[in-house]
Amino acid sequence: MLIAGYETHEYAIPVAGCTLRLLGPKWPHAVHNDPRRQAYYDQAGYRPYWTLPWPAAVMLAEHVIRHVPPEPQPILELGAGLGLVGLALTQAGHRVIVTDCDEETLEFARASARLNSLELYAVRPLDWRQPPAERYATIVGAEILYAPEALAPVAKLLATCLAPAGSAYVSDANRRSAETFPAALHAAGLDFRQSKARAPAIPGFDSVDGRVFDGTVYHVFRPHDPGTQTELRPSWT
């Protein structure tokens, strides 16, 4: 099967007691050097890290499934990558708007939705530097803090797009690049709590990896918003 011109590999990923089938490029690292896309990557100022599923996406999906009940309002997902979080939340009964700045990755998310017999609420391109006008009660994003220059745009988007009393959940595998995210949130007028999270490595097409990764889920909200101050249970998995 070809998706966006790439041969594919299928992952079987346990999430919250279910197994999610996820499609990705068969040779993920080769996408970084694809001459067809180099000009786009250079202009956009980012690298295609979407080509692999990341443990922090499992951390985020399980945290949200555990703490946020499905509601009629759709969840906005930022930097969806291959779509693991959006698909897992959809499987759990949430309505998710899956977004990413690279439309190639959205093709993989759509294909994985079909593979799992799931219907995503919406799939859209979205650049963090250009926040949409709509506001959302819940926003999620996994591994979107991988570069220091991304922190301020992410915090600004959350401040712009969170509805009153809304919550955002952002996961990170304790990367050094995310250490100043709290400062970026405070600069944007937001507050947060942190929960520890843990998820196993996701075996690739040519390896089996038994490591377990530690990470953090940031629960982001506006200071003094009603309905956001209840204490969450720890999110160890």
C-alpha atoms as a printed R data frame, in Angstrom:
    type eleno elety resid chain resno       x      y      z
1   ATOM     1    CA   MET     A     1   0.000  0.000  0.000
2   ATOM     2    CA   LEU     A     2   1.234  3.482 -0.867
3   ATOM     3    CA   ILE     A     3   0.176  6.555  1.121
4   ATOM     4    CA   ALA     A     4   1.422  9.985  0.040
5   ATOM     5    CA   GLY     A     5   3.849  8.122 -2.215
6   ATOM     6    CA   TYR     A     6   5.437  6.105  0.621
7   ATOM     7    CA   GLU     A     7   5.390  2.379  1.271
8   ATOM     8    CA   THR     A     8   3.695  1.660  4.586
9   ATOM     9    CA   HIS     A     9   4.245 -0.290  7.772
10  ATOM    10    CA   GLU     A    10   1.459 -1.252 10.174
11  ATOM    11    CA   TYR     A    11   1.970 -0.887 13.929
12  ATOM    12    CA   ALA     A    12  -0.176 -2.639 16.551
13  ATOM    13    CA   ILE     A    13  -0.192 -0.313 19.566
14  ATOM    14    CA   PRO     A    14  -1.914 -1.063 22.898
15  ATOM    15    CA   VAL     A    15  -3.746  2.018 24.200
16  ATOM    16    CA   ALA     A    16  -6.080  2.018 27.215
17  ATOM    17    CA   GLY     A    17  -6.851 -1.672 26.966
18  ATOM    18    CA   CYS     A    18  -7.414 -1.691 23.205
19  ATOM    19    CA   THR     A    19  -5.093 -2.363 20.279
20  ATOM    20    CA   LEU     A    20  -4.872  0.381 17.677
21  ATOM    21    CA   ARG     A    21  -3.664 -0.386 14.156
22  ATOM    22    CA   LEU     A    22  -1.580  2.513 12.918
23  ATOM    23    CA   LEU     A    23  -0.023  3.079  9.503
24  ATOM    24    CA   GLY     A    24   3.259  4.898  8.962
25  ATOM    25    CA   PRO     A    25   6.007  5.102  6.338
26  ATOM    26    CA   LYS     A    26   7.874  1.805  6.027
27  ATOM    27    CA   TRP     A    27  11.201  3.669  5.997
28  ATOM    28    CA   PRO     A    28  10.457  6.588  8.348
29  ATOM    29    CA   HIS     A    29  13.921  8.104  8.440
30  ATOM    30    CA   ALA     A    30  14.130  8.201  4.650
31  ATOM    31    CA   VAL     A    31  11.282 10.726  4.600
32  ATOM    32    CA   HIS     A    32  13.599 13.279  6.228
33  ATOM    33    CA   ASN     A    33  15.827 13.138  3.156
34  ATOM    34    CA   ASP     A    34  13.106 12.962  0.518
35  ATOM    35    CA   PRO     A    35  14.249 15.410 -2.203
36  ATOM    36    CA   ARG     A    36  10.616 15.992 -3.186
37  ATOM    37    CA   ARG     A    37  10.005 17.663  0.188
38  ATOM    38    CA   GLN     A    38  13.262 19.367  1.130
39  ATOM    39    CA   ALA     A    39  12.208 22.799 -0.101
40  ATOM    40    CA   TYR     A    40   8.966 22.559  1.871
41  ATOM    41    CA   TYR     A    41  10.747 21.481  5.077
42  ATOM    42    CA   ASP     A    42  13.264 24.297  4.727
43  ATOM    43    CA   GLN     A    43  10.547 26.887  4.138
44  ATOM    44    CA   ALA     A    44   8.347 25.613  6.983
45  ATOM    45    CA   GLY     A    45  11.326 25.440  9.342
46  ATOM    46    CA   TYR     A    46  10.676 21.962 10.706
47  ATOM    47    CA   ARG     A    47  11.613 18.308 10.167
48  ATOM    48    CA   PRO     A    48   9.103 15.491  9.502
49  ATOM    49    CA   TYR     A    49   9.052 13.888 12.955
50  ATOM    50    CA   TRP     A    50   5.531 12.652 12.198
51  ATOM    51    CA   THR     A    51   6.924  9.573 10.447
52  ATOM    52    CA   LEU     A    52   7.084  7.562 13.692
53  ATOM    53    CA   PRO     A    53   4.572  6.964 16.500
54  ATOM    54    CA   TRP     A    54   5.890  8.237 19.835
55  ATOM    55    CA   PRO     A    55   5.359  6.848 23.374
56  ATOM    56    CA   ALA     A    56   4.253 10.286 24.598
57  ATOM    57    CA   ALA     A    57   1.230  9.962 22.304
58  ATOM    58    CA   VAL     A    58   0.205  6.826 24.203
59  ATOM    59    CA   MET     A    59   0.754  8.701 27.484
60  ATOM    60    CA   LEU     A    60  -1.520 11.516 26.352
61  ATOM    61    CA   ALA     A    61  -4.267  9.299 24.935
62  ATOM    62    CA   GLU     A    62  -4.456  7.202 28.097
63  ATOM    63    CA   HIS     A    63  -4.409 10.290 30.331
64  ATOM    64    CA   VAL     A    64  -7.267 11.969 28.451
65  ATOM    65    CA   ILE     A    65  -9.305  8.754 28.234
66  ATOM    66    CA   ARG     A    66  -8.873  8.329 32.006
67  ATOM    67    CA   HIS     A    67  -9.708 11.911 33.018
68  ATOM    68    CA   VAL     A    68 -11.908 13.504 30.330
69  ATOM    69    CA   PRO     A    69 -15.337 12.023 29.588
70  ATOM    70    CA   PRO     A    70 -16.588 12.185 25.980
71  ATOM    71    CA   GLU     A    71 -18.686 15.272 25.314
72  ATOM    72    CA   PRO     A    72 -20.620 16.624 22.308
73  ATOM    73    CA   GLN     A    73 -18.038 19.377 21.731
74  ATOM    74    CA   PRO     A    74 -15.124 18.286 19.539
75  ATOM    75    CA   ILE     A    75 -11.553 18.106 20.817
76  ATOM    76    CA   LEU     A    76  -8.879 19.959 18.839
77  ATOM    77    CA   GLU     A    77  -5.683 17.940 18.364
78  ATOM    78    CA   LEU     A    78  -2.460 19.788 17.514
79  ATOM    79    CA   GLY     A    79   0.452 18.198 15.671
80  ATOM    80    CA   ALA     A    80  -1.356 14.912 15.184
81  ATOM    81    CA   GLY     A    81   1.458 13.173 13.341
82  ATOM    82    CA   LEU     A    82   0.300  9.711 12.330
83  ATOM    83    CA   GLY     A    83  -2.905 10.264 14.285
84  ATOM    84    CA   LEU     A    84  -2.392  7.957 17.260
85  ATOM    85    CA   VAL     A    85  -3.987 10.274 19.839
86  ATOM    86    CA   GLY     A    86  -6.943 11.293 17.700
87  ATOM    87    CA   LEU     A    87  -7.680  7.717 16.687
88  ATOM    88    CA   ALA     A    88  -7.431  6.404 20.261
89  ATOM    89    CA   LEU     A    89  -9.724  9.148 21.558
90  ATOM    90    CA   THR     A    90 -12.181  8.526 18.735
91  ATOM    91    CA   GLN     A    91 -12.162  4.829 19.620
92  ATOM    92    CA   ALA     A    92 -12.999  5.848 23.212
93  ATOM    93    CA   GLY     A    93 -16.011  7.896 22.099
94  ATOM    94    CA   HIS     A    94 -14.568 11.403 21.711
95  ATOM    95    CA   ARG     A    95 -15.076 13.627 18.662
96  ATOM    96    CA   VAL     A    96 -11.668 14.803 17.471
97  ATOM    97    CA   ILE     A    97 -10.526 17.400 14.949
98  ATOM    98    CA   VAL     A    98  -7.177 15.986 13.844
99  ATOM    99    CA   THR     A    99  -4.750 18.662 12.619
100 ATOM   100    CA   ASP     A   100  -1.155 18.936 11.486
101 ATOM   101    CA   CYS     A   101   0.767 21.445  9.396
102 ATOM   102    CA   ASP     A   102   1.894 18.717  6.962
103 ATOM   103    CA   GLU     A   103  -0.933 17.351  4.835
104 ATOM   104    CA   GLU     A   104   1.051 14.193  4.047
105 ATOM   105    CA   THR     A   105   0.663 13.031  7.635
106 ATOM   106    CA   LEU     A   106  -3.071 13.691  7.500
107 ATOM   107    CA   GLU     A   107  -3.313 11.155  4.675
108 ATOM   108    CA   PHE     A   108  -1.867  8.541  7.023
109 ATOM   109    CA   ALA     A   109  -4.340  9.484  9.765
110 ATOM   110    CA   ARG     A   110  -7.263  9.095  7.361
111 ATOM   111    CA   ALA     A   111  -5.978  5.711  6.166
112 ATOM   112    CA   SER     A   112  -5.510  4.469  9.742
113 ATOM   113    CA   ALA     A   113  -9.038  5.584 10.592
114 ATOM   114    CA   ARG     A   114 -10.364  3.430  7.758
115 ATOM   115    CA   LEU     A   115  -8.159  0.522  8.881
116 ATOM   116    CA   ASN     A   116  -9.709  0.684 12.373
117 ATOM   117    CA   SER     A   117 -13.262  1.283 11.068
118 ATOM   118    CA   LEU     A   118 -13.306  4.679 12.788
119 ATOM   119    CA   GLU     A   119 -14.737  7.964 11.560
120 ATOM   120    CA   LEU     A   120 -12.734 11.015 12.597
121 ATOM   121    CA   TYR     A   121 -14.855 14.084 13.274
122 ATOM   122    CA   ALA     A   122 -12.630 16.214 11.015
123 ATOM   123    CA   VAL     A   123  -9.128 16.251  9.532
124 ATOM   124    CA   ARG     A   124  -7.597 19.643  8.755
125 ATOM   125    CA   PRO     A   125  -4.224 21.308  8.117
126 ATOM   126    CA   LEU     A   126  -3.231 23.742 10.862
127 ATOM   127    CA   ASP     A   127  -0.097 25.826 11.393
128 ATOM   128    CA   TRP     A   128   0.454 26.659 15.088
129 ATOM   129    CA   ARG     A   129   1.661 30.113 14.090
130 ATOM   130    CA   GLN     A   130  -1.792 30.875 12.654
131 ATOM   131    CA   PRO     A   131  -4.346 29.980 15.377
132 ATOM   132    CA   PRO     A   132  -7.905 29.364 14.191
133 ATOM   133    CA   ALA     A   133 -10.699 31.701 15.248
134 ATOM   134    CA   GLU     A   134 -12.709 28.954 16.935
135 ATOM   135    CA   ARG     A   135 -12.461 28.193 20.653
136 ATOM   136    CA   TYR     A   136 -12.421 24.703 22.118
137 ATOM   137    CA   ALA     A   137 -13.227 23.282 25.539
138 ATOM   138    CA   THR     A   138 -10.483 20.668 25.130
139 ATOM   139    CA   ILE     A   139  -7.225 20.824 23.173
140 ATOM   140    CA   VAL     A   140  -4.620 18.048 23.073
141 ATOM   141    CA   GLY     A   141  -1.135 17.682 21.653
142 ATOM   142    CA   ALA     A   142   1.540 14.988 21.976
143 ATOM   143    CA   GLU     A   143   5.256 15.625 21.401
144 ATOM   144    CA   ILE     A   144   4.716 19.177 20.181
145 ATOM   145    CA   LEU     A   145   7.416 20.611 22.478
146 ATOM   146    CA   TYR     A   146  10.350 19.065 20.608
147 ATOM   147    CA   ALA     A   147  11.928 22.399 19.638
148 ATOM   148    CA   PRO     A   148  12.451 25.493 21.829
149 ATOM   149    CA   GLU     A   149  11.147 27.752 19.063
150 ATOM   150    CA   ALA     A   150   7.806 25.888 19.137
151 ATOM   151    CA   LEU     A   151   7.018 26.626 22.792
152 ATOM   152    CA   ALA     A   152   5.835 30.236 22.454
153 ATOM   153    CA   PRO     A   153   3.622 29.561 19.380
154 ATOM   154    CA   VAL     A   154   2.023 26.565 21.126
155 ATOM   155    CA   ALA     A   155   1.361 28.582 24.287
156 ATOM   156    CA   LYS     A   156  -0.048 31.493 22.245
157 ATOM   157    CA   LEU     A   157  -2.351 29.143 20.320
158 ATOM   158    CA   LEU     A   158  -3.635 27.618 23.553
159 ATOM   159    CA   ALA     A   159  -4.274 31.070 25.010
160 ATOM   160    CA   THR     A   160  -6.140 32.071 21.846
161 ATOM   161    CA   CYS     A   161  -8.160 28.908 21.290
162 ATOM   162    CA   LEU     A   162  -9.076 27.664 24.765
163 ATOM   163    CA   ALA     A   163 -12.716 28.348 25.585
164 ATOM   164    CA   PRO     A   164 -13.591 29.813 29.000
165 ATOM   165    CA   ALA     A   165 -12.987 27.105 31.619
166 ATOM   166    CA   GLY     A   166 -11.336 25.024 28.896
167 ATOM   167    CA   SER     A   167  -8.430 22.626 29.377
168 ATOM   168    CA   ALA     A   168  -5.493 21.617 27.226
169 ATOM   169    CA   TYR     A   169  -3.439 18.468 27.698
170 ATOM   170    CA   VAL     A   170   0.080 18.408 26.275
171 ATOM   171    CA   SER     A   171   2.419 15.437 26.669
172 ATOM   172    CA   ASP     A   172   6.177 15.267 26.442
173 ATOM   173    CA   ALA     A   173   8.735 12.511 27.048
174 ATOM   174    CA   ASN     A   174  10.707 14.744 29.431
175 ATOM   175    CA   ARG     A   175  12.694 16.327 26.622
176 ATOM   176    CA   ARG     A   176  15.138 19.054 27.532
177 ATOM   177    CA   SER     A   177  13.535 21.301 24.907
178 ATOM   178    CA   ALA     A   178  10.327 21.394 26.990
179 ATOM   179    CA   GLU     A   179  11.967 22.697 30.181
180 ATOM   180    CA   THR     A   180  10.923 26.293 29.462
181 ATOM   181    CA   PHE     A   181   7.334 25.413 28.473
182 ATOM   182    CA   PRO     A   182   6.030 26.502 31.912
183 ATOM   183    CA   ALA     A   183   7.574 29.945 31.379
184 ATOM   184    CA   ALA     A   184   5.993 30.166 27.903
185 ATOM   185    CA   LEU     A   185   2.591 29.283 29.377
186 ATOM   186    CA   HIS     A   186   2.870 31.918 32.090
187 ATOM   187    CA   ALA     A   187   3.944 34.503 29.504
188 ATOM   188    CA   ALA     A   188   0.766 33.685 27.574
189 ATOM   189    CA   GLY     A   189  -1.369 34.165 30.692
190 ATOM   190    CA   LEU     A   190  -1.965 30.463 31.331
191 ATOM   191    CA   ASP     A   191  -1.488 28.202 34.326
192 ATOM   192    CA   PHE     A   192  -0.846 24.473 34.461
193 ATOM   193    CA   ARG     A   193  -0.459 21.332 36.544
194 ATOM   194    CA   GLN     A   194   1.858 18.458 35.731
195 ATOM   195    CA   SER     A   195   1.180 14.725 35.976
196 ATOM   196    CA   LYS     A   196   3.758 12.005 35.618
197 ATOM   197    CA   ALA     A   197   3.116  9.573 32.777
198 ATOM   198    CA   ARG     A   198   4.696  6.394 31.484
199 ATOM   199    CA   ALA     A   199   4.422  4.312 28.314
200 ATOM   200    CA   PRO     A   200   6.367  1.461 26.715
201 ATOM   201    CA   ALA     A   201   8.466  1.941 23.613
202 ATOM   202    CA   ILE     A   202   6.658  1.304 20.348
203 ATOM   203    CA   PRO     A   203   8.441 -1.468 18.438
204 ATOM   204    CA   GLY     A   204   9.462 -0.453 14.931
205 ATOM   205    CA   PHE     A   205   9.235 -2.559 11.819
206 ATOM   206    CA   ASP     A   206  12.712 -3.985 12.395
207 ATOM   207    CA   SER     A   207  13.051 -4.059 16.186
208 ATOM   208    CA   VAL     A   208  11.441 -5.124 19.449
209 ATOM   209    CA   ASP     A   209  12.075 -2.724 22.303
210 ATOM   210    CA   GLY     A   210  11.049 -3.418 25.906
211 ATOM   211    CA   ARG     A   211  12.022 -0.040 27.349
212 ATOM   212    CA   VAL     A   212   9.528  2.070 29.291
213 ATOM   213    CA   PHE     A   213   9.622  5.854 28.867
214 ATOM   214    CA   ASP     A   214   8.748  8.389 31.540
215 ATOM   215    CA   GLY     A   215   7.056 11.611 30.562
216 ATOM   216    CA   THR     A   216   4.864 14.500 31.612
217 ATOM   217    CA   VAL     A   217   1.321 15.537 30.809
218 ATOM   218    CA   TYR     A   218   0.697 19.257 31.245
219 ATOM   219    CA   HIS     A   219  -2.889 20.183 32.138
220 ATOM   220    CA   VAL     A   220  -3.154 23.776 30.921
221 ATOM   221    CA   PHE     A   221  -5.912 26.213 31.891
222 ATOM   222    CA   ARG     A   222  -6.606 29.880 32.493
223 ATOM   223    CA   PRO     A   223  -5.897 31.025 36.052
224 ATOM   224    CA   HIS     A   224  -8.999 31.096 38.266
225 ATOM   225    CA   ASP     A   225 -11.223 29.521 35.623
226 ATOM   226    CA   PRO     A   226 -14.070 27.649 37.315
227 ATOM   227    CA   GLY     A   227 -14.092 23.925 36.740
228 ATOM   228    CA   THR     A   228 -10.352 23.535 36.177
229 ATOM   229    CA   GLN     A   229  -9.064 23.324 39.729
230 ATOM   230    CA   THR     A   230 -10.120 19.810 40.741
231 ATOM   231    CA   GLU     A   231  -7.195 17.568 41.548
232 ATOM   232    CA   LEU     A   232  -6.386 14.880 38.997
233 ATOM   233    CA   ARG     A   233  -5.343 11.381 39.926
234 ATOM   234    CA   PRO     A   234  -1.725 10.469 39.054
235 ATOM   235    CA   SER     A   235  -1.407  9.202 35.499
236 ATOM   236    CA   TRP     A   236   1.083  6.366 35.949
237 ATOM   237    CA   THR     A   237   0.219  3.578 33.510
